[in-house]
Amino acid sequence: MKKIFFIIFLILFGMIRVKALELTSYSESAILIEPTTNTILYELNKDERKAPASMTKLMTMLIIVEEIDKGNIKLNDMVTISQNAADMGGSQVFLEANMEIEVEQLLKGIAIASGNDAAVAMAEYIAGSTDEFVEMMNQKVKELGLVNTHFANVHGLDTDDHYSTAYDMAQIARELLKHELILDYTSLYEDYLIKPDGSKTWLVNTNKLVRFYDGVDGLKTGYTENAKYCLTATAKREKIRFITVTMGVDSSEHRSNDTTSMLNYGFANYKINNVVKKGQVIGEIEIKGGKKNIGEMVAKEEINDLIKKGDKKDYSYNIKRKNIKAPILKGDVVGTLEVIDNNGKKVKTIDLVSKESVNKHSFFSLFGKLFKQIVGGFI
């Protein structure tokens, strides 16, 4: 009899444990990740292909901010609105054909109000046509190594061969967050789109969690009849950020509930341990034939480790140095650093770069050095 009760206890305890990990109640697919380590903390049908609706605009915005960072376009560039853009259905910011408006206003219209017309206008401005821009989007998908995403338009209205997954959307969001400019717009709950004649269109963020959940500063909602309600969200508190994706939800309220549940779990249970800071001096490197024989190596990027609150980890470091000959420039790669935790798991490997430029010895500098050595020998 005791054995039977013990088995029942184990079964019930197992059910409780499983239920505790069910962070979503309404989503058909979902994911929670920490972006700096790209650790998946929760997943539900993460690779199931579904219509992404306006979450498509994550990729649209990624292409836009990349073009800005490359210097190909500027925020104050003036864009002429085509009839095609002005006629776009669905969510819009009410652009008029032949109107000229700044890139920044259009980006704001996409990020805050999910304007389909603004998305088409930017696509045409960057690529010449929406078809060419869609090619850029799908090329970026390939660059990111995403195998379950294909875009057929720039805005996300339902159409054939237009799909993504919770995992892929999280990866696109992770890439977008490398361009901090986007948070200047996605974090706004409300603002105005300013038109050339001075008139304004009131923009209200379709992501209500920006206002009602502490730390949420993006990224993109979506809804179509086929996709249902979906949301790629991100939130940051102190030193830790999370990205969540919910897809195929029956209402905007339930979409927010599942997103909040995942974020609550992340913030309650995990923290970021900064192991190596960007620019931190890691060691020295010998420089052959340089005006300086020894230079300092610094970390090209930071190394973070995601750990559970209350846990403590120790780390070991493997440094590999290259054979370096002068001249070298500040930022040149001179070695690598591998960090391993106390469980033997590799945390990350990064490049080590030269802290400063070191010129080659000229004939006169070599002669001067030799002369000092000779004179010094007589003293």
Sequence and secondary structure as in RCSB ss.txt:
>XXXX:A:sequence
MKKIFFIIFLILFGMIRVKALELTSYSESAILIEPTTNTILYELNKDERKAPASMTKLMTMLIIVEEIDKGNIKL
NDMVTISQNAADMGGSQVFLEANMEIEVEQLLKGIAIASGNDAAVAMAEYIAGSTDEFVEMMNQKVKELGLVNTH
FANVHGLDTDDHYSTAYDMAQIARELLKHELILDYTSLYEDYLIKPDGSKTWLVNTNKLVRFYDGVDGLKTGYTE
NAKYCLTATAKREKIRFITVTMGVDSSEHRSNDTTSMLNYGFANYKINNVVKKGQVIGEIEIKGGKKNIGEMVAK
EEINDLIKKGDKKDYSYNIKRKNIKAPILKGDVVGTLEVIDNNGKKVKTIDLVSKESVNKHSFFSLFGKLFKQIV
GGFI
>XXXX:A:secstr
 HHHHHHHHHHHHHHHHHHHT   SS SEEEEEETTTTEEEEEESTT  B  GGGGHHHHHHHHHHHHHHTSS T
T EEE  HHHHT  SS     TT EEEHHHHHHHHHTT  HHHHHHHHHHHHSSHHHHHHHHHHHHHHTT SS B
 SSSS    TT BB HHHHHHHHHHHTTSGGGHHHHT SEEEEE TTS EEEEE S THHHHSTTEEEEEEEEET
TTEEEEEEEEEETTEEEEEEEEEES HHHHHHHHHHHHHHHHHHEEEEEEE TT EEEEEEEETBSSSEEEEEES
S EEEEEETT    EEEEEEE  EES B TT EEEEEEEEETTS EEEEEEEEESS B B  HHHHHHHHHHHHH
HHH 
